[in-house]
Amino acid sequence: MSAQWKWVIGIVSIVVVFALLACGIFFGWRYFFPGKPSVVINAPPSNYETLEGDEVTVEASATGRSIVRIELWVDDGLMDTASSPSPQDTFSAALKWQATGLGRHTVEVRAFDAREQVSEPAAIILIVATGVAEATPTITVGPAFETPTATPTATPTSPPAATATPTTPPPTATPTTPPPTATPTATPVPPTPTPTSPPPSCPATFTASPDTVTQGSPFDLNWHVDNATALHLSGPEVGDHVPVTGPDGSQSVCCPAAGTHTYTLHVSCPAGDFDRQVTVTVNPAPPSVDFTLGWAGIYMCGSYRRAQFHITNTGGVALESLRIRAYTLPGEVWINGYTTNTPFNLSPTPTWPECAQAGAEKLDPGGHGWHGINLGATAPGTNSRAYLKFCTENNQGGTCVEKSMDFTS
């Protein structure tokens, strides 16, 4: 074999080895560091309408690595959870919600894997409605005419006959009969018509309570209308020309976007239709503060023990101010505790001398990391409890959340 062919075969071998090594690195990375899971809502469809009080079943499917549970959220509130008996790559569940509150509701489904990575939420809109009774129009019958009263007919009296006194005996005369007197005919009097009353008016009031709310908070629309034949309500999260009942009524509304919104009550009245309007101001909601807490384990840092916790920021603002306190159980005998803004560990299993926090200075929304507390040289007991309190970045607005977790020391 010539030297030229030996060079060709050597170069091809090197290329094949590097290709196989790149594939191994790619698939190994995908296996040990999987991405976030994904989730979809199979049923019901968006804008599905149900009656208040009915149970709604939301069917969802999640895919990814080691799915452990699926959560159902309605208007930012956790309503149901379905947990997998063991981590799996495909998991389907039917979650339940008892429909409450008239109007539109945002329904979200989220999936979590064994690493507590959460999927992007899948969302639909559900509309909760109620039956409406139709108003029956009132028919007013006009007044009847009076029956005319006949005027009695007067019978005239004939005048007495005159007696003639003759001067000489006259010849016998034939008496003349006077002509008959005509009987007058009575003229009928027409009835006097009863005046017709004008149609009734409809005094109406329409208010919002309260008329200024924070985004995500409900408010009530209230009305009182007399003599109306029909009432219809229009506005954001209510609908267009939705029938409502009266004369006294109220409807809860939740939750329009931030801004100024106008609501209209249309009144159908015998005297003529008209509208009443009210304005509601919705202020933007402050960023939420929330986190999930997991137990990472006990690690030796030189001569002392360190308990570590896995923390995921599930709120809307960065977490920075952290306070941890630890106690033994039962009785909660104090072990240790401090307040710190030191960085979050990038690894769940630090070893000496890496036990000191080393990583991100703060935990942004959606981020996760590990933080710990020193327990001392001797284990305090078989069971302990830790309290972790997070506040918003630089403690803005003084908004804080505290959670606790039992762990084995």
HELIX and SHEET records of a PDB file:
HELIX    1   1 ALA A    3  PHE A   32  1                                  30    
HELIX    2   2 GLU A  393  GLY A  398  5                                   6    
SHEET    1   A 3 SER A  38  ALA A  43  0                                        
SHEET    2   A 3 GLU A  55  VAL A  74 -1                                        
SHEET    3   A 3 GLY A  77  GLN A  98 -1                                        
SHEET    1   B 5 SER A  38  ALA A  43  0                                        
SHEET    2   B 5 GLU A  55  VAL A  74 -1                                        
SHEET    3   B 5 GLY A 103  ASP A 113 -1                                        
SHEET    4   B 5 ALA A 122  ALA A 129 -1                                        
SHEET    5   B 5 TYR A  48  LEU A  51  1                                        
SHEET    1   C 3 ALA A 204  SER A 209  0                                        
SHEET    2   C 3 PHE A 219  VAL A 225 -1                                        
SHEET    3   C 3 ASP A 248  VAL A 253 -1                                        
SHEET    1   D 5 THR A 212  THR A 214  0                                        
SHEET    2   D 5 PHE A 274  ASN A 283  1                                        
SHEET    3   D 5 GLY A 259  SER A 268 -1                                        
SHEET    4   D 5 ALA A 230  GLY A 235 -1                                        
SHEET    5   D 5 GLY A 239  VAL A 244 -1                                        
SHEET    1   E 3 PHE A 291  CYS A 301  0                                        
SHEET    2   E 3 TYR A 304  ASN A 313 -1                                        
SHEET    3   E 3 HIS A 368  GLY A 376 -1                                        
SHEET    1   F 4 VAL A 333  THR A 340  0                                        
SHEET    2   F 4 LEU A 319  THR A 328 -1                                        
SHEET    3   F 4 SER A 384  THR A 392 -1                                        
SHEET    4   F 4 CYS A 400  PHE A 407 -1                                        
SHEET    1   G 2 PHE A 344  ASN A 345  0                                        
SHEET    2   G 2 GLY A 359  ALA A 360 -1                                        
END                                                                             
